Amino acid sequence: MQLKIEKSKFKEYSLDKISEALQVGLSNNYKSVEISIVDCPNLRDWGCPSEGISGNQKIIDVGGEPYMHDPKFIGAEFDYEEISKMIGSEKSYALGAGSGAMSCLEGHCGELVINENLITSESKSIIARVGSNKECIAEKYTARKHGGLGNVFYTDGARGKVIKIKIKGRSGEQGSLPQAMREALSDNLKIEGNDHLALAGVFRMLKGKIKSHVQPDYADIKHEYYDPKQMKCVKDFLQFYEPVGPELQGYSILWTGDPTGGDLNLRESGEHTHFHSYTKENIAGHYHFDVTPEEIEYEGYFNTAEEVHRVNNIYKELSNKK
């Protein structure tokens, strides 16, 4: 597939201002919130293939729902190592969330936890699939391809200053940590116009449980669920799991909005988070939100992204054909 890449820059906000906004905003949703700026610990201690998440920080937003669910495009795949070379991030630590590449999974679908060192070729990526009894199967995944959509954070993998979050107990309505962070940033940085920012990082759910999903194989979806006119899914078709946890590790990319004002058609949710268990087998997938507000406890490290690169904006392409 020929790659078409558009680029935009996020507004630069200091880590101090971001931390203050998160502290104020998240305190409205969680009982105990500690936000601090720290030297990034060695993330290898968390099983990552790189020490840090600093240097040359960029995110990509690839493809979209039509590539995944429109029969004309099903099976589309993207090589995020190839993309890294096209945007000046060929020597990087890549983390994020995407769909699995069917050609690498014997035709199966799955949720891909991207956790890859493109400098040393060290792979810690995980794929979650739905088994024959609707159970979750989580396996190692060493290909550098994802399916029709994905979000990746590239950095030099260096250790630098990062934002540390420590959260215990939820008091508010927003059960998703990345969505709560987006709201905290939007509300408290008083973002005007297209002065948006993006964060990405790694966090752990130390206590509590969540709701998650894994996409089943297409052959196992027995009903129509996608509307090509709206270019989105209109009925549930995913395999949900609840409750899942504790002791999960999430890889998250989030942004407050599109710095171009909508031209890039960024992922509608404004975030993408996949996870795996760091203590048990066959637990991984797409993170939705916590289901145990009293128990939930998070700890994690985030950094800013300076640029967004939009790869193959299928929404624009299809709209232009109408």
DRENDO-1510 file (C-alpha; in Angstrom, 1 decimal, always signed):
<recs>
REC; n; res; u; v; w
REC; 1; MET; +0.0; +0.0; +0.0 .
REC; 2; GLN; +1.3; +3.4; -0.9 .
REC; 3; LEU; +1.8; +5.6; +2.1 .
REC; 4; LYS; +0.5; +9.2; +2.2 .
REC; 5; ILE; +1.6; +11.2; +5.2 .
REC; 6; GLU; +0.4; +14.6; +6.4 .
REC; 7; LYS; +2.1; +16.4; +9.4 .
REC; 8; SER; +1.2; +18.9; +12.0 .
REC; 9; LYS; +2.8; +20.3; +15.2 .
REC; 10; PHE; +1.2; +20.4; +18.6 .
REC; 11; LYS; +1.5; +23.5; +20.8 .
REC; 12; GLU; +4.3; +23.3; +23.3 .
REC; 13; TYR; +3.3; +23.5; +26.9 .
REC; 14; SER; +5.8; +23.1; +29.7 .
REC; 15; LEU; +5.7; +19.9; +31.8 .
REC; 16; ASP; +5.0; +22.2; +34.8 .
REC; 17; LYS; +1.9; +23.6; +33.2 .
REC; 18; ILE; +0.7; +20.2; +32.1 .
REC; 19; SER; +1.3; +18.7; +35.5 .
REC; 20; GLU; -0.6; +21.5; +37.2 .
REC; 21; ALA; -3.6; +21.0; +34.8 .
REC; 22; LEU; -3.5; +17.2; +35.4 .
REC; 23; GLN; -3.3; +17.7; +39.2 .
REC; 24; VAL; -6.4; +20.0; +39.3 .
REC; 25; GLY; -8.4; +18.1; +36.7 .
REC; 26; LEU; -7.8; +14.6; +37.9 .
REC; 27; SER; -8.5; +15.5; +41.5 .
REC; 28; ASN; -12.1; +16.1; +40.4 .
REC; 29; ASN; -12.3; +12.5; +39.3 .
REC; 30; TYR; -10.1; +10.5; +41.7 .
REC; 31; LYS; -9.7; +10.5; +45.4 .
REC; 32; SER; -5.9; +10.6; +45.7 .
REC; 33; VAL; -3.9; +12.2; +42.9 .
REC; 34; GLU; -0.1; +12.9; +42.9 .
REC; 35; ILE; +1.3; +14.4; +39.7 .
REC; 36; SER; +5.0; +15.2; +39.7 .
REC; 37; ILE; +7.9; +15.8; +37.2 .
REC; 38; VAL; +10.6; +13.2; +37.7 .
REC; 39; ASP; +13.6; +11.7; +36.0 .
REC; 40; CYS; +12.2; +8.8; +34.1 .
REC; 41; PRO; +13.0; +5.5; +35.8 .
REC; 42; ASN; +14.6; +2.7; +33.8 .
REC; 43; LEU; +11.5; +1.4; +32.0 .
REC; 44; ARG; +13.3; -1.9; +31.4 .
REC; 45; ASP; +12.4; -2.6; +35.0 .
REC; 46; TRP; +8.8; -2.6; +33.7 .
REC; 47; GLY; +9.6; -5.0; +30.9 .
REC; 48; CYS; +9.9; -2.4; +28.2 .
REC; 49; PRO; +12.6; -2.8; +25.5 .
REC; 50; SER; +14.0; +0.7; +26.2 .
REC; 51; GLU; +15.0; +2.8; +29.2 .
REC; 52; GLY; +13.0; +5.9; +28.5 .
REC; 53; ILE; +10.5; +7.9; +26.5 .
REC; 54; SER; +12.3; +11.1; +25.6 .
REC; 55; GLY; +13.9; +12.6; +22.5 .
REC; 56; ASN; +12.4; +13.3; +19.1 .
REC; 57; GLN; +8.9; +12.7; +20.4 .
REC; 58; LYS; +6.2; +12.1; +17.7 .
REC; 59; ILE; +2.9; +10.3; +17.3 .
REC; 60; ILE; +1.3; +8.8; +14.3 .
REC; 61; ASP; -2.4; +8.1; +13.6 .
REC; 62; VAL; -2.7; +5.5; +10.9 .
REC; 63; GLY; -5.7; +4.5; +8.8 .
REC; 64; GLY; -9.1; +4.2; +10.4 .
REC; 65; GLU; -12.3; +2.2; +10.8 .
REC; 66; PRO; -13.0; +1.8; +7.0 .
REC; 67; TYR; -9.7; -0.1; +6.6 .
REC; 68; MET; -10.8; -2.5; +9.3 .
REC; 69; HIS; -14.4; -3.0; +8.6 .
REC; 70; ASP; -15.4; -1.9; +5.0 .
REC; 71; PRO; -15.3; -5.2; +3.0 .
REC; 72; LYS; -13.4; -3.3; +0.2 .
REC; 73; PHE; -10.4; -2.7; +2.5 .
REC; 74; ILE; -10.4; -5.6; +5.1 .
REC; 75; GLY; -6.8; -6.9; +5.3 .
REC; 76; ALA; -5.1; -3.5; +4.9 .
REC; 77; GLU; -1.8; -3.4; +6.7 .
REC; 78; PHE; +0.9; -0.9; +7.6 .
REC; 79; ASP; +4.5; -1.3; +8.4 .
REC; 80; TYR; +5.3; +1.1; +11.3 .
REC; 81; GLU; +9.0; +0.6; +11.0 .
REC; 82; GLU; +8.8; +1.7; +7.4 .
REC; 83; ILE; +6.7; +4.7; +8.5 .
REC; 84; SER; +9.3; +5.5; +11.1 .
REC; 85; LYS; +11.9; +6.0; +8.4 .
REC; 86; MET; +9.6; +8.3; +6.5 .
REC; 87; ILE; +9.1; +10.7; +9.4 .
REC; 88; GLY; +12.7; +10.8; +10.8 .
REC; 89; SER; +12.1; +8.3; +13.6 .
REC; 90; GLU; +13.9; +5.2; +12.2 .
REC; 91; LYS; +16.0; +4.8; +15.3 .
REC; 92; SER; +13.4; +4.9; +18.0 .
REC; 93; TYR; +11.5; +3.2; +20.8 .
REC; 94; ALA; +7.9; +2.6; +19.5 .
REC; 95; LEU; +5.0; +2.1; +21.8 .
REC; 96; GLY; +1.3; +2.2; +21.2 .
REC; 97; ALA; -1.9; +0.4; +20.1 .
REC; 98; GLY; -3.1; -1.0; +16.8 .
REC; 99; SER; -4.9; -3.9; +15.2 .
REC; 100; GLY; -3.0; -7.0; +14.5 .
REC; 101; ALA; -1.8; -7.6; +10.9 .
REC; 102; MET; -3.8; -10.6; +9.6 .
REC; 103; SER; -1.0; -11.8; +7.3 .
REC; 104; CYS; +1.1; -12.2; +10.5 .
REC; 105; LEU; -1.6; -14.1; +12.4 .
REC; 106; GLU; -2.7; -16.8; +9.9 .
REC; 107; GLY; -5.7; -14.7; +9.0 .
REC; 108; HIS; -6.8; -14.0; +12.6 .
REC; 109; CYS; -7.7; -10.6; +14.0 .
REC; 110; GLY; -6.3; -9.2; +17.2 .
REC; 111; GLU; -5.4; -6.2; +19.4 .
REC; 112; LEU; -1.7; -5.3; +19.2 .
REC; 113; VAL; +0.3; -3.9; +22.1 .
REC; 114; ILE; +3.2; -2.2; +20.3 .
REC; 115; ASN; +6.3; -2.2; +22.5 .
REC; 116; GLU; +9.3; -2.3; +20.1 .
REC; 117; ASN; +12.9; -1.0; +20.1 .
REC; 118; LEU; +13.7; -0.2; +16.5 .
REC; 119; ILE; +17.3; +0.7; +17.5 .
REC; 120; THR; +18.2; -2.7; +19.0 .
REC; 121; SER; +15.5; -4.8; +17.3 .
REC; 122; GLU; +14.3; -5.9; +20.7 .
REC; 123; SER; +10.6; -6.8; +20.7 .
REC; 124; LYS; +8.2; -6.9; +23.6 .
REC; 125; SER; +5.0; -6.6; +21.6 .
REC; 126; ILE; +2.0; -8.7; +22.5 .
REC; 127; ILE; -1.0; -9.7; +20.4 .
REC; 128; ALA; -4.4; -10.5; +22.0 .
REC; 129; ARG; -6.8; -12.8; +20.0 .
REC; 130; VAL; -10.2; -14.4; +20.7 .
REC; 131; GLY; -9.9; -18.2; +21.1 .
REC; 132; SER; -12.4; -20.8; +19.9 .
REC; 133; ASN; -14.3; -20.6; +23.3 .
REC; 134; LYS; -14.2; -16.8; +23.2 .
REC; 135; GLU; -11.4; -16.8; +25.7 .
REC; 136; CYS; -8.5; -14.3; +25.4 .
REC; 137; ILE; -5.2; -15.6; +24.0 .
REC; 138; ALA; -2.2; -13.4; +24.4 .
REC; 139; GLU; +1.1; -14.2; +22.6 .
REC; 140; LYS; +4.3; -12.6; +21.6 .
REC; 141; TYR; +4.3; -10.7; +18.3 .
REC; 142; THR; +7.5; -9.8; +16.5 .
REC; 143; ALA; +6.2; -8.4; +13.2 .
REC; 144; ARG; +6.5; -4.7; +12.6 .
REC; 145; LYS; +3.2; -4.5; +10.9 .
REC; 146; HIS; -0.3; -3.5; +12.2 .
REC; 147; GLY; -3.7; -3.8; +10.6 .
REC; 148; GLY; -6.0; -1.0; +9.3 .
REC; 149; LEU; -5.6; +1.4; +12.2 .
REC; 150; GLY; -3.0; +2.2; +14.8 .
REC; 151; ASN; -1.5; +4.9; +17.0 .
REC; 152; VAL; +2.2; +4.8; +17.8 .
REC; 153; PHE; +4.5; +7.0; +19.9 .
REC; 154; TYR; +8.1; +7.2; +18.7 .
REC; 155; THR; +11.0; +8.5; +20.8 .
REC; 156; ASP; +14.7; +8.2; +21.0 .
REC; 157; GLY; +14.2; +5.9; +24.0 .
REC; 158; ALA; +16.3; +8.2; +26.2 .
REC; 159; ARG; +15.7; +8.9; +29.8 .
REC; 160; GLY; +14.7; +12.5; +30.6 .
REC; 161; LYS; +12.1; +14.4; +32.5 .
REC; 162; VAL; +8.6; +12.9; +32.5 .
REC; 163; ILE; +5.3; +13.3; +34.2 .
REC; 164; LYS; +4.6; +10.7; +36.9 .
REC; 165; ILE; +1.1; +10.0; +37.9 .
REC; 166; LYS; +0.0; +8.2; +41.1 .
REC; 167; ILE; -3.8; +7.8; +41.5 .
REC; 168; LYS; -5.9; +5.9; +44.0 .
REC; 169; GLY; -9.7; +5.5; +44.0 .
REC; 170; ARG; -12.2; +7.0; +41.6 .
REC; 171; SER; -14.8; +9.5; +42.9 .
REC; 172; GLY; -16.1; +10.9; +39.5 .
REC; 173; GLU; -18.0; +9.5; +36.5 .
REC; 174; GLN; -15.1; +9.2; +34.0 .
REC; 175; GLY; -13.8; +5.6; +34.3 .
REC; 176; SER; -11.1; +5.9; +31.6 .
REC; 177; LEU; -7.8; +7.3; +32.8 .
REC; 178; PRO; -6.7; +8.6; +29.3 .
REC; 179; GLN; -10.1; +10.3; +28.9 .
REC; 180; ALA; -9.9; +11.8; +32.3 .
REC; 181; MET; -6.4; +13.1; +31.4 .
REC; 182; ARG; -7.8; +14.6; +28.2 .
REC; 183; GLU; -10.6; +16.4; +30.1 .
REC; 184; ALA; -8.2; +17.6; +32.7 .
REC; 185; LEU; -5.8; +19.1; +30.1 .
REC; 186; SER; -8.6; +20.7; +28.0 .
REC; 187; ASP; -10.3; +22.2; +31.0 .
REC; 188; ASN; -7.3; +23.5; +32.9 .
REC; 189; LEU; -4.9; +24.5; +30.2 .
REC; 190; LYS; -7.8; +26.6; +28.8 .
REC; 191; ILE; -7.0; +25.4; +25.3 .
REC; 192; GLU; -8.2; +27.8; +22.7 .
REC; 193; GLY; -8.6; +27.2; +18.9 .
REC; 194; ASN; -6.3; +24.5; +17.7 .
REC; 195; ASP; -3.6; +24.9; +20.5 .
REC; 196; HIS; -3.8; +21.2; +21.2 .
REC; 197; LEU; -1.2; +18.9; +22.8 .
REC; 198; ALA; -0.6; +15.2; +23.0 .
REC; 199; LEU; +0.8; +12.9; +25.7 .
REC; 200; ALA; +1.9; +9.3; +25.5 .
REC; 201; GLY; +3.4; +6.8; +27.9 .
REC; 202; VAL; +3.3; +3.7; +30.0 .
REC; 203; PHE; +1.1; +3.1; +33.1 .
REC; 204; ARG; +0.3; +0.3; +35.4 .
REC; 205; MET; -3.1; -0.7; +37.0 .
REC; 206; LEU; -1.7; -1.9; +40.3 .
REC; 207; LYS; -5.1; -2.6; +41.9 .
REC; 208; GLY; -8.7; -2.8; +40.6 .
REC; 209; LYS; -10.2; -4.2; +37.5 .
REC; 210; ILE; -11.2; -2.9; +34.0 .
REC; 211; LYS; -13.4; -3.6; +31.0 .
REC; 212; SER; -11.6; -4.5; +27.8 .
REC; 213; HIS; -12.2; -5.9; +24.4 .
REC; 214; VAL; -10.5; -8.0; +21.7 .
REC; 215; GLN; -11.8; -8.0; +18.1 .
REC; 216; PRO; -12.9; -11.5; +17.0 .
REC; 217; ASP; -12.2; -12.9; +13.6 .
REC; 218; TYR; -14.4; -11.7; +10.9 .
REC; 219; ALA; -15.8; -15.2; +10.2 .
REC; 220; ASP; -17.1; -15.2; +13.8 .
REC; 221; ILE; -19.1; -12.0; +13.4 .
REC; 222; LYS; -22.5; -13.1; +12.2 .
REC; 223; HIS; -24.3; -9.7; +11.7 .
REC; 224; GLU; -23.8; -6.5; +9.8 .
REC; 225; TYR; -22.2; -4.0; +12.1 .
REC; 226; TYR; -20.5; -1.4; +9.8 .
REC; 227; ASP; -22.1; +1.5; +7.9 .
REC; 228; PRO; -20.0; +2.5; +4.9 .
REC; 229; LYS; -21.9; +5.7; +4.5 .
REC; 230; GLN; -21.1; +6.9; +8.0 .
REC; 231; MET; -17.7; +5.2; +7.7 .
REC; 232; LYS; -18.0; +3.8; +11.2 .
REC; 233; CYS; -19.3; +0.8; +13.2 .
REC; 234; VAL; -22.9; +1.2; +14.3 .
REC; 235; LYS; -23.4; -2.1; +16.3 .
REC; 236; ASP; -21.4; -4.0; +18.8 .
REC; 237; PHE; -19.3; -6.8; +17.4 .
REC; 238; LEU; -16.4; -7.0; +19.8 .
REC; 239; GLN; -15.6; -9.6; +22.4 .
REC; 240; PHE; -15.7; -7.8; +25.7 .
REC; 241; TYR; -14.0; -9.0; +28.9 .
REC; 242; GLU; -15.0; -7.8; +32.4 .
REC; 243; PRO; -13.6; -7.7; +35.0 .
REC; 244; VAL; -10.0; -7.9; +34.0 .
REC; 245; GLY; -7.0; -7.2; +36.3 .
REC; 246; PRO; -5.3; -6.2; +38.5 .
REC; 247; GLU; -1.6; -6.0; +37.6 .
REC; 248; LEU; -2.0; -4.7; +34.0 .
REC; 249; GLN; +0.4; -2.5; +32.0 .
REC; 250; GLY; -1.1; +0.0; +29.5 .
REC; 251; TYR; +0.5; +1.8; +26.6 .
REC; 252; SER; -1.4; +4.9; +25.9 .
REC; 253; ILE; -1.5; +7.8; +23.3 .
REC; 254; LEU; -3.9; +10.7; +23.9 .
REC; 255; TRP; -4.4; +14.1; +22.4 .
REC; 256; THR; -6.8; +17.0; +23.3 .
REC; 257; GLY; -7.8; +17.6; +19.7 .
REC; 258; ASP; -6.7; +18.0; +16.1 .
REC; 259; PRO; -4.1; +20.8; +15.7 .
REC; 260; THR; -5.3; +21.4; +12.1 .
REC; 261; GLY; -8.9; +21.9; +13.2 .
REC; 262; GLY; -10.2; +18.6; +11.7 .
REC; 263; ASP; -8.3; +18.2; +8.4 .
REC; 264; LEU; -6.4; +15.2; +9.7 .
REC; 265; ASN; -9.5; +13.2; +10.8 .
REC; 266; LEU; -7.7; +11.9; +13.9 .
REC; 267; ARG; -9.1; +9.0; +15.8 .
REC; 268; GLU; -12.5; +10.1; +17.1 .
REC; 269; SER; -12.0; +9.0; +20.7 .
REC; 270; GLY; -8.8; +11.2; +21.0 .
REC; 271; GLU; -6.9; +8.3; +22.6 .
REC; 272; HIS; -5.9; +4.7; +22.1 .
REC; 273; THR; -4.7; +2.4; +24.9 .
REC; 274; HIS; -3.8; -1.3; +24.8 .
REC; 275; PHE; -2.5; -3.3; +27.7 .
REC; 276; HIS; -1.2; -6.7; +28.9 .
REC; 277; SER; -0.8; -8.3; +32.2 .
REC; 278; TYR; +2.7; -8.2; +33.7 .
REC; 279; THR; +2.1; -11.2; +36.0 .
REC; 280; LYS; -0.3; -13.6; +34.2 .
REC; 281; GLU; -0.7; -15.2; +30.8 .
REC; 282; ASN; -3.4; -14.7; +28.3 .
REC; 283; ILE; -4.6; -11.3; +29.5 .
REC; 284; ALA; -4.3; -8.4; +27.1 .
REC; 285; GLY; -6.4; -6.2; +24.8 .
REC; 286; HIS; -7.9; -2.8; +24.4 .
REC; 287; TYR; -8.5; -0.8; +27.6 .
REC; 288; HIS; -11.9; +0.8; +28.1 .
REC; 289; PHE; -12.3; +1.9; +31.7 .
REC; 290; ASP; -12.2; +0.7; +35.3 .
REC; 291; VAL; -15.1; -1.2; +36.8 .
REC; 292; THR; -13.9; -1.0; +40.4 .
REC; 293; PRO; -13.8; +2.7; +41.3 .
REC; 294; GLU; -13.1; +2.1; +45.0 .
REC; 295; GLU; -10.1; -0.2; +44.3 .
REC; 296; ILE; -8.5; +1.3; +41.2 .
REC; 297; GLU; -4.9; +2.4; +41.5 .
REC; 298; TYR; -2.6; +3.7; +38.7 .
REC; 299; GLU; +1.0; +4.6; +38.4 .
REC; 300; GLY; +2.6; +5.7; +35.2 .
REC; 301; TYR; +5.0; +7.9; +33.2 .
REC; 302; PHE; +4.0; +10.2; +30.3 .
REC; 303; ASN; +5.7; +12.6; +28.0 .
REC; 304; THR; +4.6; +15.1; +25.3 .
REC; 305; ALA; +4.6; +14.6; +21.6 .
REC; 306; GLU; +5.8; +17.5; +19.4 .
REC; 307; GLU; +4.3; +16.3; +16.1 .
REC; 308; VAL; +1.5; +14.2; +14.7 .
REC; 309; HIS; +1.9; +12.4; +11.4 .
REC; 310; ARG; -1.4; +11.3; +9.8 .
REC; 311; VAL; -0.8; +8.2; +7.7 .
REC; 312; ASN; -3.3; +7.4; +5.0 .
REC; 313; ASN; -6.3; +9.4; +6.0 .
REC; 314; ILE; -9.0; +7.1; +4.6 .
REC; 315; TYR; -11.8; +9.4; +5.7 .
REC; 316; LYS; -10.6; +12.2; +3.5 .
REC; 317; GLU; -10.0; +9.8; +0.6 .
REC; 318; LEU; -13.5; +8.3; +0.8 .
REC; 319; SER; -15.1; +11.7; +1.3 .
REC; 320; ASN; -13.4; +13.0; -1.8 .
REC; 321; LYS; -14.8; +10.2; -3.9 .
REC; 322; LYS; -18.4; +11.0; -3.0 .
</recs>
